[in-house]
Amino acid sequence: MATKKVKQQSIKQNPKGQTKLQLEPHQVLLRPLVTEKGMHRSTRFNAYSFEINRLATKEDVRAAVEKMFDVKVVDVRTQNRKGKPRRSRFRYGYTKDWKKAIVKLDPEYRIDFF
C-alpha cells in the first residue's frame, strides 16, 4: 500500500496563545469582482474588489494581494455579505454568505484583469 504525502496547512500562534490557520495567497483570494462599480473604483480611486475566504483577515488579504500581483497595498476594507433568498419551483433557500474585500493600492501601482 502506497502512502500519500499530504500538504498540511501551517498553523501560527498569535500573542494571546491562540492558534490561527495560515492560508496560502491563492486560498485567500477566491476571485476578483469585476462589476461596473468595481471598474469605476479601479479607474478613479485605484481600489479593487475581491471575493475572499471567510476565514481571511485584513492582514491575510494584504499579504496575498502584494504577493500575487506584486503591488503595494495602502488600505484594506472587508465586508461580510449575507446570502440572498432564492426560490426554485416549490423550494425556498438562500445563496451562501460570502466575504468581500476592497483593496486600495499605492498610486504608482495598477492591476490589469484584462
N, C-alpha and C positions, 0 to 999 in steps of 0.2 A: 504494500500500500504506500503510495507516494504521499509525502507531507506537503502541505501548501504553506507558502510563506504569505502571511497576512500583514499588510502595512497597517500599523497601529497609529491612531491619532496621538499626537503629543499632548500631554496634559501639563498645564502650567499651574503653579501655586502662587496666588496673589498674597499681598502683605497680611491680609486678615486670616490667612491659613486655609482659605477655601480653594478647592481645585477648580480649574476652568478648562474647558475643552478648547484646544488651539486649532482653529480651522485654517486650511490652506487657502490661498487667494482665489483659486477657481471654485472653492466651495462657498466663499463669502459672497461674491458677485454672481448672481444667477443669470441675469440678462439686463441689457440696457433698455430703458423705457423710451422708445422713440415715438413721441407724440407731438402735436402742434405746440402745445405749451412747453414741452421739453426742448424743442428746437428753438423756440423763442428765447428761453432761458440760456441756451448754449451760445447763441449768437450775441445776445445783449449783455448777459451777466457772466458768461463763461462758467455756467453751472450745469452739471449733467446729472440725470436721474438714473437710478439702477434699482432693480428688484434684488433684494439681498436675503440672505439666510436669516431666519427669525432669531437665531441664537447669536448673531453677529453684533458686536458693539461698534461704536463710532471709531474707536482705535483700530479695530479689525478692518473696517471699511477703508479708513485712511491708508493703512499699510497695503491692503490689497490693490487699491487703485494706483498707488505710487509704484508698486512692483509690476503690475500687469501692463500699465500704459506708459511707464517711465515719465511721470509728471510730478509736479509739486502741488500738494493739496493744501488749500488755505483753510477751508471750513467744511464740516460735515454736519448735515441735519438729517434726522431719521424720523419716520412716521410709521406707526402700526396701523395698517389698514384692515378694516373689518370686511368679511365676505358679504356678498350681496345675496338677497333671496332670489332663487330661481325656481321655475316650475317646468316640469317635463310631463306632459299629459296630466295624470292624476296625482302625481307625487310632487311634494314640495321639498326643497332642500336649500342649501347655501353653498356658494363658492367658498374656497378656502380663504382663511385670513392670511395676510402677507405683510411684508415689511418693505418699506421704500426708503432709499437714501438719496439725498440731493447733495452732490459734491461740488464745491466751488474750487476752481483751480487758480493758481497764480496767473496774472495777466499774460505772461510770456509763453504759456503752455496751452495746447489745444488737444482735443481727442477727436479723431475723424472716424465716424462709424461707417461712412460710405466711401 
